[in-house]
Amino acid sequence: MNDLDTIGRAVARATAAIPPLWPLAATVAVNPFLGQVDEPLALTATRLARAAGVRVTPSPAYFAAQLATGALTDADLAAALDAAPRDVAVDDHPADVAALRAALSAAQDDMPATPTVADLARDATGRDWPAIVADRFGHWAGGFLDAGQALWSAPRGSAWTAWRASATHDLTPEILGLDGFAAFVAASPPTPDAAIARAIATLGVPDAAVEPYCHRLLVTLGGWAQAARQREWVAGQAGTSDDAMTSFLAIRLLWEEALLLRFGDRVATAWNAALVTYAAPLHATAAATTAALGQDALDHAAQRNLAVVLATPAPAPPADRRIQAAFCIDVRSEVFRRALEAADPTIQTLGFAGFFGLATAHRSMASDVVELRLPVLLTPALTTHTGVVATADTRRRLLARAARAWDRFKLAAVSSFAFVEATGPAYVVKLVRDALAIGDATAAEPPPCLDVTLALEARVATAEAVLRAMSLTRDFAPLVVLVGHGARTINNPHASALHCGACGGYPGDVNARLLATLLNDPEVRQGLAARGIAMPATTHVVAALHDTTGDLVELYDDAIPASHANAVAAARRALVAAGQTARAERARRLPHARTGIIRRSRDWAEVRPEWGLAGCNAFIAAPRARTIGRDFGGRVFLHDYDWADDTGFGVLEMILTAPVVVASWISLQYYGSSTAPELFGGGNKLLHNVVGGIGVVEGNGGTLRGGLPWQSVHDGVTLVHAPQRLTVIVEAPREAILAVLARHDHVRQLFDNHWLHLIVMDDAGRLAWRFAGGTWEPISHACEVDRPTATVSR
């Protein structure tokens, strides 16, 4: 009999291996390997091959193509072999460059997933039990997790209780051959923990097999398990709990238990063999080790290209700064920042996280929905709202509620057909306008406000923290523009994935406008001066929003003084010119986009309104002087940072533990969606149906799909996102970086296990030192950025 504590710990580890999936209204990038960051890629690849039967590294065909074109060189392969962990036996990977080149291009047999009882029952009976389980589970889960789309809401409360109540009335399993299933469910234990323990015992799962077996079952639930993991994540942040994840596992185990009891005489031998595989110790296979070496080589090739770009001559930063524009570090801003500086050399651009340091829970005008406009790793510190005139706000709220009710009427199971019959002809005009991308821009909302006015000391402290984190503490221009970003698209369930990840999947306008108001406050400026940050009275701060689909920037007219009218007009002219340049550059990458970048963003039939963050491969934290004028092709997160002004290295710690981690989630989501789309991808947009407002399925039901749609990483012919892991480049003393990593194990693991690479830039802007398991290895003959005390390995 399995020990309950042992089962509990194994289940906890299995559920932690599943990444969370945020709902469509506020989609944020999530590292699909979140539960495996404590192990290297080769071991994770082997683990997920067992759990899902997929390859999570680039395919042999991809490696062969990169080698054939010269994008991947023998020098890159040699660098990967040289950096291979010393505790890996030589027999576990190719011995030299020639052997590695041949192994990467060789065809490989797929490693099948370890079978479940449902898999074995399918093989024994000829009936697709895994598909039946997926269908029945998805049918119920879509209603239980519904976020407001359904006209009839499912019962709330315990997921286990809700499922039992539903499953006891579902005769489909019995019709398909699982006799007595409803009665079996009715007689199941009253709690999910008890149900899990009973099923583990009935199935004969040994202790060593519990975790991998439970992980395998959760993987078969796809996005449903990920959505439950998100509920668990959010509840944990709030200090509460949620049983959906445990309940979902219990449900899946009960299906296994029922199938074994029904077909045990036909699957017993195969099931016992499967249990031996589940219980076997996990070791990276030779194929996974080879692929991981190939991935290291791909990452090295990207770093080699970055070094070339950084070594090119750069123009001097503007001596006369008439305008300073701070953009979100999102890679899409790299193209626009470069274009803006070229349009007006007196403009200095900066990079900072798009929530601008204000962790807000915001309620937009006429909305009762609280929007968490901050990274999901944080909890809100402020509550804000839009709408200051009570009568107008009430009217808009009533209109918004009526519109939401009308939308539900259009989509509901019963009334949708009546809607088409009654109003279909009237919608002809709207369909034509949408098809021709004809429409008016939405008017901006009034400026957002704090729900409760902060004390002056708190406002000053917030402003100081943000300015220091931006490395903007002196030499202020007469006009400072804070540029958040969002994306304007139509008929796109994944629209929020194109908004600001640092703002929780919402546009960055609210945060930018709040910070502009804060920095324009005369009392705040007096407090800042007392803390060593003197913002001249002649400096004014305005907020803006960058529409990344059309590269249009809107400046908000929030109390702009007459004295700055000319500066604002100059900024608008430069922004228009920069938009034209940025659109021309982006048109070379988007399919069929030589013209009409703005128009395609308003086309309801367009599956690729923009590429989002596809192609991202590096994060640079350094002064703008190191990167100005360099063309990174919209692939690099650029965060301004001057370590000489960072007393105590608090800003360095913030960068490594917040923006870098968020960027890693983005990078690894694109990586997973590119290399393992069947496991971590969102599927085909052309087949999507929205379920419960939380996600999409392909077709009329089945497994919820998480991750990015295939059209977000592939242009129909080839991948547009090169599967590379993010390289983090920092200009800072190496011992200061080590000190930060020593305090944050979860960040250190990302670098130790090569989910991210860490490189230090020297004082000439060259790549100088590479982090290698707690030590630093020199790169080339670069100069040092500090007087090192760290040990150099190998």
C-alpha positions in Angstrom: 0.0 0.0 0.0 1.4 3.4 -1.0 2.2 5.8 1.8 -0.2 8.8 1.6 2.6 11.3 2.3 4.7 9.8 -0.4 1.8 10.0 -2.9 1.2 13.6 -1.8 4.7 14.7 -2.5 4.9 12.9 -5.8 1.6 14.5 -6.9 2.9 17.9 -5.8 6.0 17.5 -8.0 3.9 16.3 -10.9 1.5 19.2 -10.8 4.5 21.6 -10.4 5.8 20.3 -13.7 2.8 21.7 -15.6 3.1 25.4 -16.8 0.2 27.7 -16.0 -2.0 29.0 -18.8 -3.6 32.5 -18.5 -7.0 33.2 -20.0 -7.4 34.9 -23.4 -8.4 38.2 -21.9 -5.0 38.6 -20.4 -2.7 36.2 -22.1 0.9 36.3 -20.9 3.9 34.4 -22.1 4.8 31.4 -19.9 7.9 29.3 -19.9 6.5 25.9 -20.8 9.6 24.3 -19.1 8.8 26.1 -15.9 8.7 22.8 -14.0 12.0 21.6 -15.4 14.4 24.6 -14.9 16.3 22.7 -12.2 17.6 20.3 -14.8 19.4 20.6 -18.2 17.8 20.5 -21.6 18.9 16.9 -22.4 17.2 15.5 -19.3 14.1 17.6 -19.9 14.0 16.4 -23.5 14.1 12.8 -22.3 11.5 13.4 -19.6 9.0 15.0 -22.0 9.6 12.4 -24.6 8.4 9.8 -22.0 5.5 12.0 -20.8 4.3 13.3 -24.2 6.1 11.4 -27.0 7.4 14.6 -28.6 10.8 16.1 -29.4 11.3 19.4 -27.6 14.5 20.3 -29.4 14.9 21.3 -33.1 14.4 18.5 -35.6 17.3 16.9 -37.5 15.9 18.6 -40.6 16.2 22.0 -39.0 19.8 21.3 -37.9 20.7 20.0 -41.4 19.3 23.2 -43.0 21.2 25.4 -40.6 24.4 23.5 -41.4 23.8 23.6 -45.1 23.3 27.3 -45.2 26.3 28.1 -43.0 24.1 29.7 -40.3 25.5 27.0 -38.1 29.3 26.5 -38.4 31.9 24.0 -37.3 33.2 26.7 -34.9 29.8 26.8 -33.3 29.8 23.0 -33.0 33.3 23.1 -31.5 32.2 25.7 -29.0 29.2 23.5 -27.9 31.5 20.5 -27.4 34.0 22.5 -25.5 31.2 23.9 -23.2 29.7 20.4 -22.6 29.5 19.6 -18.8 32.5 17.7 -17.6 30.4 15.2 -15.8 28.9 13.9 -19.0 30.8 10.8 -20.3 32.4 11.2 -23.7 30.4 8.1 -24.8 27.2 10.0 -24.2 27.8 12.5 -27.0 29.7 12.7 -30.3 33.4 12.9 -29.8 34.3 15.6 -32.3 32.9 18.2 -34.6 32.5 15.8 -37.6 30.6 13.2 -35.5 28.4 15.9 -34.0 27.6 17.3 -37.5 26.7 13.9 -38.7 24.6 13.0 -35.6 22.6 16.3 -35.7 21.5 15.7 -39.4 20.8 12.0 -39.0 17.2 10.9 -38.9 16.0 9.9 -35.5 13.2 7.6 -34.4 10.6 9.3 -32.3 10.6 8.1 -28.7 7.0 7.1 -27.9 5.4 8.2 -24.7 5.0 5.7 -21.9 1.5 4.3 -22.4 -1.4 5.0 -20.1 -4.2 2.4 -19.5 -6.3 4.4 -21.9 -3.6 3.9 -24.6 -3.4 0.2 -23.9 -7.2 -0.1 -23.9 -7.3 1.5 -27.3 -4.8 -1.0 -28.7 -6.7 -3.9 -27.2 -10.2 -2.9 -28.2 -9.7 -0.8 -31.3 -11.8 2.0 -29.7 -9.9 5.3 -29.2 -10.2 5.6 -25.5 -7.7 8.5 -25.1 -9.8 10.5 -27.6 -13.0 9.6 -25.7 -11.5 10.7 -22.4 -10.2 13.9 -23.9 -13.7 14.6 -25.4 -15.7 13.9 -22.3 -13.2 15.8 -20.0 -13.0 18.8 -22.4 -16.8 18.9 -22.6 -17.1 19.2 -18.9 -14.0 21.4 -18.2 -15.1 24.0 -20.8 -18.2 24.7 -18.7 -16.5 24.5 -15.3 -13.7 26.9 -16.2 -16.0 29.2 -18.2 -15.0 32.9 -17.7 -18.3 34.4 -18.8 -18.9 33.2 -22.4 -21.5 30.6 -21.6 -25.1 31.6 -21.1 -25.6 28.9 -18.5 -22.8 28.8 -15.9 -21.6 25.5 -14.5 -21.8 25.0 -10.7 -18.9 26.6 -8.8 -17.0 25.2 -5.9 -14.9 22.0 -5.8 -13.9 20.8 -9.3 -14.0 17.2 -8.0 -17.6 17.6 -6.7 -18.7 19.4 -9.8 -17.3 16.7 -12.1 -18.8 13.8 -10.1 -22.2 15.5 -10.3 -21.9 15.8 -14.1 -20.3 12.4 -14.8 -22.9 10.4 -13.0 -25.4 11.7 -15.6 -23.1 11.2 -18.6 -24.1 8.0 -20.4 -21.6 8.4 -23.3 -18.8 6.2 -21.7 -21.3 3.4 -21.1 -22.7 3.6 -24.6 -19.2 3.3 -25.9 -18.4 0.2 -23.9 -17.4 1.3 -20.4 -20.2 -0.5 -18.6 -21.2 0.9 -15.2 -19.1 4.0 -15.4 -21.7 6.4 -13.9 -22.2 4.1 -10.9 -18.5 3.8 -10.6 -18.1 7.6 -10.4 -21.0 7.8 -7.9 -19.2 5.4 -5.6 -15.9 7.2 -5.8 -14.3 8.8 -2.7 -15.7 12.2 -1.8 -12.3 14.1 -2.0 -9.8 14.2 -4.8 -6.9 13.2 -2.5 -8.7 10.0 -1.4 -9.6 9.3 -5.1 -6.0 9.6 -6.1 -4.8 7.3 -3.3 -7.4 4.7 -4.2 -6.6 4.8 -7.9 -2.9 4.5 -7.3 -3.5 1.4 -5.2 -5.9 -0.1 -7.7 -3.6 0.5 -10.6 -0.6 -1.0 -8.7 1.6 2.0 -9.2 4.9 1.7 -7.2 6.2 4.8 -5.3 8.9 5.4 -7.8 6.4 5.6 -10.7 3.8 7.9 -9.1 5.3 11.2 -10.1 6.2 10.3 -13.7 2.8 8.6 -14.2 0.8 11.5 -12.8 2.9 13.9 -14.9 2.0 11.8 -18.0 -1.7 11.9 -17.2 -1.7 15.7 -16.6 0.1 16.2 -20.0 -2.7 14.3 -21.7 -5.1 16.9 -20.4 -3.2 19.6 -22.3 -4.3 23.2 -21.7 -7.0 22.1 -19.3 -4.3 21.1 -16.8 -2.4 24.3 -17.5 -5.6 26.4 -16.9 -6.0 24.6 -13.5 -2.3 25.3 -12.8 -3.0 29.0 -13.4 -5.8 28.9 -10.9 -3.5 27.3 -8.4 -0.8 29.9 -9.1 -3.2 32.9 -8.6 -4.6 31.4 -5.5 -1.1 30.9 -4.1 -0.3 34.5 -4.7 -3.4 35.5 -2.8 -2.6 33.3 0.1 -5.5 30.9 -0.6 -5.8 27.5 -2.3 -7.6 26.0 -5.3 -8.3 22.2 -5.8 -8.8 22.2 -9.6 -5.3 20.8 -10.3 -5.6 18.0 -7.8 -9.2 17.3 -9.0 -8.2 17.2 -12.6 -5.6 14.6 -11.8 -8.1 12.6 -9.7 -10.6 12.6 -12.6 -7.9 11.4 -15.1 -6.8 8.7 -12.6 -10.4 7.6 -12.1 -10.8 7.0 -15.9 -7.6 4.9 -15.8 -8.9 2.9 -12.9 -12.3 2.3 -14.6 -10.6 1.2 -17.8 -8.2 -1.2 -16.0 -11.1 -2.8 -14.1 -13.1 -3.1 -17.4 -10.2 -4.3 -19.7 -7.7 -5.6 -17.2 -7.6 -9.1 -18.6 -6.6 -7.7 -22.0 -4.0 -5.1 -20.9 -2.5 -6.4 -17.7 0.8 -7.6 -19.1 1.4 -4.5 -21.1 0.4 -2.3 -18.1 2.9 -4.1 -15.8 5.6 -3.4 -18.4 4.6 0.2 -18.6 4.8 0.5 -14.8 8.4 -0.8 -14.9 9.2 2.0 -17.4 7.5 4.6 -15.3 9.5 3.5 -12.2 12.9 3.4 -14.0 15.4 6.1 -13.2 15.5 8.9 -15.7 18.8 9.4 -17.7 19.3 11.6 -20.7 19.3 9.5 -23.9 22.2 9.8 -26.4 19.8 11.4 -28.9 18.6 14.0 -26.4 22.2 14.8 -25.4 23.2 15.2 -29.0 20.2 17.5 -29.7 21.1 19.6 -26.6 24.6 20.0 -27.9 23.2 21.1 -31.2 21.0 23.6 -29.3 24.1 25.0 -27.6 25.7 25.4 -31.0 22.6 27.3 -32.3 22.8 29.6 -29.3 26.5 30.2 -29.8 25.8 31.1 -33.4 23.3 33.8 -32.3 25.9 35.1 -29.8 28.5 35.2 -32.6 26.2 37.3 -34.7 25.5 39.6 -31.7 29.2 40.1 -31.1 29.6 41.2 -34.8 26.7 43.7 -34.5 28.0 45.1 -31.2 31.5 45.6 -32.7 30.3 47.8 -35.5 31.0 51.5 -35.2 28.1 53.4 -33.5 27.1 57.1 -33.7 27.7 59.2 -30.7 24.7 59.7 -28.4 23.0 63.1 -29.0 24.7 66.0 -27.2 21.6 68.1 -27.3 18.7 66.1 -25.9 15.5 67.9 -26.8 13.4 64.8 -26.3 13.8 61.7 -24.3 11.5 58.7 -25.1 11.3 55.7 -22.8 10.0 52.6 -24.5 9.1 49.2 -23.1 12.0 46.8 -23.6 9.8 44.6 -25.8 11.8 43.6 -28.9 9.4 45.3 -31.2 10.5 48.7 -29.7 14.1 48.0 -30.9 13.1 48.7 -34.5 11.0 51.8 -33.6 13.7 53.2 -31.3 16.3 52.9 -34.0 14.0 54.6 -36.5 13.1 57.4 -34.1 16.7 58.2 -33.4 17.5 58.3 -37.1 14.5 60.6 -37.8 15.6 63.1 -35.2 19.2 62.8 -33.8 18.2 65.1 -30.9 16.0 62.4 -29.5 17.4 60.0 -26.9 15.5 56.7 -26.4 15.6 54.5 -23.3 14.4 51.0 -22.5 12.5 50.0 -19.4 9.8 47.4 -18.5 6.5 48.5 -19.9 4.6 48.6 -16.7 6.9 51.5 -15.7 7.4 50.2 -12.2 3.7 50.7 -11.2 2.1 47.4 -10.2 -1.6 48.3 -10.6 -4.9 46.6 -10.4 -6.9 48.7 -12.8 -10.6 49.1 -13.6 -11.2 50.8 -17.0 -14.0 53.1 -17.6 -17.4 51.4 -17.7 -15.9 48.1 -16.7 -16.3 46.0 -13.5 -13.3 43.8 -14.5 -10.1 44.3 -12.5 -7.2 44.2 -14.9 -3.8 43.3 -13.3 -1.5 45.5 -15.3 1.8 44.2 -14.0 4.0 41.1 -14.5 2.3 38.0 -13.3 5.3 37.3 -11.0 4.3 40.4 -8.9 1.3 41.3 -6.9 -0.5 44.7 -7.3 0.5 47.5 -5.0 -1.9 50.1 -6.3 -5.5 50.1 -7.3 -6.6 52.6 -10.1 -9.5 53.4 -12.2 -10.5 55.5 -15.3 -13.6 57.7 -15.1 -14.0 60.7 -12.9 -17.5 62.0 -13.8 -20.0 59.9 -11.9 -23.0 60.4 -14.2 -21.0 59.8 -17.4 -19.3 56.8 -15.9 -22.7 55.3 -14.9 -24.1 55.8 -18.3 -21.1 54.2 -20.0 -21.1 51.3 -17.6 -24.8 50.6 -18.4 -24.0 50.8 -22.1 -21.1 48.4 -21.7 -23.2 45.9 -19.7 -25.8 46.0 -22.4 -23.1 45.4 -25.0 -21.8 42.4 -23.1 -25.3 41.0 -22.7 -25.8 41.4 -26.4 -22.6 39.6 -27.2 -23.6 36.7 -24.9 -27.0 36.5 -26.7 -25.1 36.3 -30.1 -22.9 33.4 -28.9 -25.3 31.5 -26.6 -26.3 27.9 -27.7 -30.0 28.6 -27.9 -30.2 32.2 -29.1 -27.3 32.3 -31.6 -29.5 30.9 -34.4 -32.2 33.4 -33.6 -29.7 36.2 -33.7 -28.5 35.2 -37.2 -32.1 34.9 -38.5 -33.1 38.3 -37.0 -30.1 40.5 -37.6 -28.0 38.7 -40.2 -28.9 41.1 -43.0 -28.1 44.1 -40.8 -24.6 42.8 -40.3 -23.8 42.8 -44.0 -22.5 46.4 -43.7 -20.3 45.5 -40.7 -18.9 42.5 -42.4 -18.1 44.5 -45.5 -16.4 47.2 -43.4 -14.4 44.7 -41.5 -13.4 42.9 -44.7 -12.2 46.2 -46.3 -10.5 47.2 -43.0 -12.7 50.3 -42.8 -13.2 51.7 -39.3 -12.6 54.6 -37.0 -10.0 54.7 -34.3 -11.3 54.3 -30.8 -11.2 57.5 -28.7 -8.8 57.5 -25.8 -10.2 57.2 -22.3 -9.7 60.0 -19.8 -6.5 59.8 -17.7 -6.4 57.0 -15.1 -6.5 57.9 -11.4 -5.4 56.2 -8.1 -8.3 54.9 -6.1 -6.7 56.2 -2.9 -4.3 59.1 -3.1 -0.8 58.1 -1.9 1.0 60.0 0.8 3.6 62.4 -0.6 6.5 60.3 0.8 5.1 57.2 -1.0 4.7 59.1 -4.3 8.2 60.4 -4.1 9.7 57.0 -3.2 7.8 55.4 -6.1 9.0 58.1 -8.6 12.6 57.8 -7.3 12.6 54.0 -7.6 11.3 54.1 -11.2 13.7 56.8 -12.3 16.7 55.1 -10.8 15.6 51.8 -12.4 15.4 53.6 -15.7 18.9 55.1 -15.2 17.3 58.5 -15.8 18.4 60.6 -12.9 20.1 63.6 -14.5 20.4 65.5 -17.8 16.6 65.6 -18.3 15.3 66.8 -21.7 12.6 69.5 -21.9 10.2 66.8 -23.1 10.1 63.2 -21.7 7.8 60.7 -23.4 6.8 57.5 -21.7 5.8 55.0 -24.4 3.7 52.0 -23.5 2.6 49.6 -26.2 -0.4 47.6 -27.3 -1.7 45.9 -30.5 -4.7 46.7 -32.5 -6.1 43.6 -34.2 -9.6 42.3 -35.2 -11.1 38.9 -34.9 -8.1 37.6 -33.0 -8.7 35.4 -29.9 -5.0 35.8 -29.0 -5.0 39.6 -29.3 -3.9 40.0 -25.7 -0.7 38.0 -26.5 0.4 40.9 -28.7 -0.1 43.5 -25.9 2.5 44.2 -23.1 3.6 41.1 -21.2 4.9 43.4 -18.5 1.4 44.7 -18.1 -0.2 41.3 -17.7 -1.4 41.0 -21.3 -2.9 44.5 -21.4 -1.7 47.7 -23.2 0.8 49.9 -21.4 -1.1 53.1 -21.7 -2.5 53.2 -18.2 0.9 52.7 -16.5 2.5 55.3 -18.7 -0.1 57.9 -18.0 -0.1 57.2 -14.3 3.7 57.7 -14.2 3.6 60.8 -16.3 1.1 62.3 -13.8 3.3 61.3 -10.9 6.5 62.8 -12.4 4.7 66.1 -13.3 3.6 66.7 -9.7 5.5 69.7 -8.3 5.5 68.2 -4.8 7.0 65.0 -6.1 9.7 66.9 -7.9 10.6 68.8 -4.8 10.9 65.5 -2.9 13.0 64.0 -5.7 15.4 67.0 -5.6 15.9 66.3 -1.9 16.9 62.8 -2.9 19.4 63.9 -5.5 17.2 63.8 -8.6 16.6 67.3 -9.9 14.0 67.4 -12.6 14.0 71.0 -14.1 10.8 72.9 -14.0 11.2 73.2 -17.8 10.9 69.4 -18.2 7.4 68.0 -18.9 6.5 64.3 -19.1 3.8 63.0 -21.5 2.5 59.5 -22.0 2.1 57.7 -25.3 1.0 54.3 -26.7 2.8 52.5 -29.5 0.4 50.4 -31.7 2.9 47.6 -32.6 0.7 46.3 -35.5 0.7 49.5 -37.4 3.8 51.3 -35.8 1.6 54.2 -34.9 2.2 56.2 -31.7 -0.5 58.2 -30.0 0.6 61.0 -27.6 -1.9 61.7 -24.9 -3.0 65.3 -24.4 -3.0 65.1 -20.6 -2.6 68.7 -19.5 0.3 69.6 -21.9 1.4 73.2 -21.1 1.5 75.8 -23.9 5.2 76.1 -23.3 5.8 72.6 -24.6 3.5 72.8 -27.6 6.4 73.1 -30.1 8.3 70.2 -28.5 5.2 68.0 -28.6 4.6 68.9 -32.3 8.3 68.0 -33.0 7.8 64.7 -31.2 4.7 63.9 -33.2 6.5 64.6 -36.5 9.5 62.4 -35.6 7.1 59.6 -34.4 5.3 59.7 -37.8 8.6 59.5 -39.7 9.9 56.7 -37.5 6.6 54.8 -38.0 7.1 54.9 -41.8 10.6 53.6 -41.5 9.7 50.9 -39.0 6.8 49.7 -41.2 9.1 49.5 -44.2 11.5 47.3 -42.3 8.8 45.1 -40.9 7.2 44.7 -44.3 10.3 42.7 -45.4 9.5 40.0 -42.8 5.7 39.8 -42.9 4.1 37.7 -45.7 2.5 39.7 -48.4 3.1 42.9 -46.6 5.1 45.1 -49.0 2.2 47.5 -48.6 -0.6 47.9 -46.2 0.9 47.2 -42.8 -1.7 49.4 -41.1 -4.5 47.9 -43.2 -3.6 44.3 -42.4 -3.9 45.0 -38.7 -7.5 45.9 -39.2 -8.3 42.9 -41.5 -10.5 40.4 -39.6 -9.3 37.6 -41.9 -5.6 38.3 -41.3 -3.9 35.4 -39.3 -0.5 37.2 -39.1 -1.2 40.9 -38.2 2.3 41.1 -36.9 5.1 38.7 -35.6 4.9 39.8 -32.0 8.2 38.8 -30.3 9.1 36.1 -32.8 12.8 36.0 -33.3 13.8 37.3 -29.8 17.2 35.9 -28.8 18.9 38.4 -26.5 18.5 40.8 -23.6 21.0 43.6 -23.1 21.2 45.7 -19.9 23.7 48.5 -20.6 23.8 52.2 -21.4 22.2 53.1 -24.7 25.7 54.2 -25.9 26.5 50.5 -26.3 23.7 49.8 -28.6 22.7 53.0 -30.3 22.6 52.8 -34.1 23.1 49.0 -34.1 20.6 47.0 -36.1 19.4 44.1 -34.0 16.6 43.2 -36.4 13.9 43.5 -33.7 15.3 40.5 -31.8 16.8 42.1 -28.7 15.3 43.4 -25.4 17.1 46.6 -24.7 17.1 47.7 -21.0 19.0 50.9 -20.1 21.3 50.4 -17.2 24.4 52.2 -15.9 26.0 50.2 -13.1 28.2 53.2 -12.1 25.1 54.9 -10.8 23.7 51.8 -9.1 24.8 52.1 -5.5 24.3 48.8 -3.8 23.3 47.2 -7.1 19.6 47.2 -6.2 18.7 48.0 -9.8 20.9 45.2 -11.1 19.1 42.8 -8.8 15.7 44.1 -10.0 16.7 43.6 -13.7 18.0 40.1 -13.2 15.0 38.9 -11.1 12.1 40.6 -12.9 12.6 41.8 -16.5 15.1 39.0 -17.3 12.8 36.4 -15.9 9.8 37.7 -17.8 11.9 37.8 -21.0 13.0 34.2 -20.4 9.3 33.2 -20.2 8.7 35.0 -23.5 11.7 33.4 -25.2 11.1 29.9 -24.0 7.4 30.1 -24.9 8.4 30.9 -28.5 11.0 28.2 -28.3 8.5 25.6 -27.1 5.9 26.7 -29.6 8.4 26.3 -32.4 10.1 23.0 -31.5 7.1 21.2 -30.0 4.0 22.8 -31.3 1.9 19.7 -30.7 2.7 19.9 -27.0 3.3 23.6 -26.3 1.7 25.3 -29.3 -1.7 26.9 -29.7 -2.6 25.0 -32.9 -3.9 26.3 -36.2 -5.8 29.6 -36.1 -8.0 28.5 -39.0 -9.5 25.8 -36.8 -9.8 27.6 -33.5 -13.0 27.9 -31.5 -13.0 29.9 -28.3 -14.0 27.9 -25.2 -15.3 29.6 -22.1 -13.3 32.8 -22.9 -10.3 31.1 -21.5 -8.7 29.4 -24.5 -9.1 27.7 -27.8 -9.7 24.2 -29.1 -9.2 23.0 -32.6 -12.5 22.0 -34.1 -15.5 21.4 -32.0 -14.0 20.1 -28.8 -11.2 18.1 -27.2 -8.0 19.4 -25.6 -7.5 23.0 -24.8 -4.5 24.4 -26.6 -1.9 26.5 -24.8 1.0 28.4 -26.2 1.3 30.3 -29.4 -0.6 29.5 -32.6 1.4 28.0 -35.4 0.9 31.2 -37.5 2.7 33.2 -34.8 6.0 31.3 -35.4 5.8 30.0 -38.9 5.1 31.8 -42.2 3.7 28.8 -44.0 7.0 27.8 -45.5 9.6 28.0 -42.7 10.0 29.0 -39.1 10.2 32.7 -38.5 11.3 32.2 -34.9 14.7 30.6 -34.7 14.7 28.2 -31.8 17.4 29.8 -29.7 17.6 30.3 -25.9 17.9 33.9 -24.7 21.4 35.3 -24.2 21.5 37.9 -21.4 24.2 40.5 -21.7 24.9 42.8 -18.8 27.5 45.6 -18.3 28.2 45.3 -14.6 30.9 44.0 -12.3 31.0 40.2 -12.3 31.1 39.8 -8.5 28.0 42.0 -8.2 26.2 39.6 -10.6 27.4 36.6 -8.7 26.1 38.1 -5.5 22.6 38.6 -7.0 22.5 35.0 -8.3 23.6 33.7 -4.9 20.5 35.3 -3.3 18.0 34.0 -6.0 18.3 30.3 -6.7 15.4 30.3 -9.2 17.3 32.8 -11.4 20.6 31.0 -10.9 19.0 27.7 -12.1 18.1 29.3 -15.4 21.8 30.1 -16.1 23.3 27.0 -14.5 21.1 24.7 -16.7 21.5 26.9 -19.8 17.8 27.8 -20.1 19.4 31.3 -20.4 23.0 32.3 -21.2 24.8 35.0 -19.2 27.5 37.2 -20.7 29.2 40.3 -19.3 30.1 43.2 -21.5 33.3 45.1 -21.0 33.8 48.9 -20.8 34.3 49.0 -24.6 31.0 47.4 -25.3 32.4 44.0 -26.3 31.3 40.5 -25.1 34.0 39.7 -22.5 33.0 37.0 -20.0 30.7 34.0 -20.1 29.0 32.6 -16.9 29.8 29.0 -16.5 28.4 27.3 -13.4 29.5 29.9 -10.8 32.7 31.0 -12.6 33.5 33.2 -15.5 35.2 32.2 -18.7 36.9 34.8 -20.9 35.6 35.5 -24.4 38.3 36.4 -26.9 40.7 39.1 -25.8 38.1 41.5 -24.5 39.0 44.0 -21.8 37.5 43.6 -18.3 34.6 45.8 -17.0 36.0 45.6 -13.5 38.9 44.2 -11.5 37.7 40.6 -11.2 37.9 38.5 -8.1 35.9 35.6 -9.6 37.6 32.4 -10.5 38.0 31.5 -14.1 37.2 27.9 -14.8 38.8 25.6 -17.4 
